[in-house]
Amino acid sequence: VLAPVSGQMLALSDVDDGCSHGLPGVGFAIQPSDGRLYAPFDGTVRFTFSTKHTLGIVSEDGLETMIRVGLGTVNLRGEGFTTYYQDGQLVHAGDLLMTFDRDLIKQSGYDDVVVTFFTQPGRITDQTTDWPETIQHGQAATTVTFKA
């Protein structure tokens, strides 16, 4: 799974979601250094929230993934988000999927962290977490092993 954005890698447990526990689940997060989001693998975009801050993508071999830009950004109701795909579209690793206005997100009082969740954690048998401190989009972020 490639990094969908460039920035600082974080474990989900290190993301401050307003609770003391961090984010639950299986995946990773990146504090972005710019406002561009790219496809993390070859797959199909299954859905986009009407607020454009979250999309679901499924890899060619069935890894179901959700990518969310920001915490609280649902309240922006799509403002500051531009998508470059259609739901149902086949995309390739590295394709530009979205741009987002980091300044608007921060000025609105929200965090622009990009969270990548694997939506069927019971199928995940292994995930590498020995990622670098900083990463560029398109670099390998993690390797996931899962039951088909």
C-alpha positions in Angstrom: 0.0 0.0 0.0 1.5 3.3 -1.1 1.4 6.5 0.8 -1.6 8.5 -0.6 0.0 11.8 0.5 3.4 13.1 1.4 4.2 13.9 5.1 4.8 12.5 8.5 3.8 8.9 9.2 1.7 8.2 12.2 0.2 5.1 13.8 -3.6 5.3 14.2 -3.0 5.2 18.0 -1.0 8.5 17.7 -3.8 10.4 16.0 -5.6 12.8 18.4 -9.3 12.4 17.6 -10.4 14.2 20.8 -10.4 10.9 22.8 -7.6 9.6 24.8 -7.3 6.4 22.9 -6.3 7.5 19.4 -8.1 6.0 16.4 -9.2 2.3 16.6 -8.8 -0.1 13.7 -6.1 -1.2 11.3 -4.3 1.2 9.0 -2.1 4.3 9.3 -2.2 8.1 9.1 -0.1 10.8 7.6 0.2 14.4 8.7 0.3 15.9 5.1 2.9 18.3 3.8 0.7 19.4 0.9 -2.9 19.1 -0.2 -2.8 16.4 -2.9 -4.1 12.8 -2.4 -3.1 10.0 -4.7 -4.4 6.4 -5.2 -2.5 4.0 -2.9 -2.9 1.0 -5.2 -4.6 -0.1 -8.4 -8.3 -0.5 -7.7 -11.8 0.8 -8.0 -13.2 3.9 -6.2 -16.4 2.5 -4.6 -17.9 5.6 -3.0 -17.3 9.2 -2.0 -19.0 10.9 0.9 -21.2 13.8 -0.2 -18.8 16.0 1.8 -15.9 14.8 -0.4 -13.5 14.3 2.6 -13.8 10.5 2.6 -13.6 7.9 -0.2 -13.7 4.1 -0.3 -11.4 2.2 -2.7 -11.0 -1.5 -3.2 -7.7 -3.0 -4.5 -7.7 -5.4 -7.5 -7.2 -8.3 -5.0 -10.0 -7.2 -2.6 -8.4 -5.0 0.1 -11.2 -2.7 1.1 -9.9 0.7 2.2 -11.3 4.0 3.3 -9.2 7.3 3.1 -10.4 10.2 5.2 -8.9 13.7 4.9 -9.0 15.5 8.2 -10.7 15.2 11.5 -13.9 17.3 11.7 -13.7 18.1 8.0 -17.2 16.6 7.4 -18.4 20.0 8.8 -16.9 21.8 5.7 -19.6 20.1 3.6 -17.2 19.6 0.7 -15.8 23.1 0.7 -12.0 23.1 -0.1 -12.1 19.5 -1.6 -11.8 18.8 -5.4 -12.0 15.2 -6.7 -10.6 14.0 -10.0 -12.4 10.7 -10.4 -15.9 9.3 -10.6 -17.3 6.7 -8.2 -16.9 3.3 -9.8 -13.8 4.4 -11.7 -10.8 2.1 -12.0 -7.7 4.0 -10.8 -4.0 3.2 -10.8 -1.4 3.6 -8.0 -0.2 7.2 -8.0 -3.2 8.7 -9.9 -4.2 12.1 -8.4 -7.6 11.5 -6.7 -8.2 14.7 -4.8 -6.9 18.1 -3.8 -7.7 19.7 -0.4 -7.2 23.1 1.0 -5.0 22.6 4.1 -5.2 26.3 5.0 -9.1 26.3 5.0 -9.1 23.1 7.0 -6.8 24.6 9.7 -8.5 28.0 9.6 -11.8 26.2 10.3 -10.3 24.7 13.4 -9.8 21.1 12.1 -6.8 18.8 11.7 -5.8 17.9 8.1 -4.4 14.5 9.0 -5.0 11.9 6.3 -6.2 8.6 7.7 -6.1 5.3 5.8 -8.3 2.5 7.3 -8.6 -1.1 6.2 -12.3 -1.5 6.6 -12.4 -5.3 7.3 -9.9 -5.6 10.1 -10.9 -9.2 10.8 -9.5 -10.1 7.4 -6.1 -8.5 8.1 -3.6 -11.1 9.2 -0.5 -8.9 9.2 0.4 -5.2 8.6 4.0 -3.8 8.7 4.4 -0.8 10.9 8.2 -0.2 10.5 7.5 2.9 8.3 9.8 5.9 7.9 9.2 9.1 9.9 8.5 11.0 6.7 7.2 9.7 3.4 6.5 10.9 -0.1 3.3 9.9 -1.8 3.9 6.9 -4.0 6.4 5.3 -1.5 5.5 2.1 0.2 3.7 2.9 3.4 2.8 -0.5 4.6 2.4 -4.1 3.5 -0.9 -5.8 4.4 -1.5 -9.5 4.4 -5.2 -10.5 4.4 -7.6 -13.4 4.0 -9.4 -13.4 0.7 
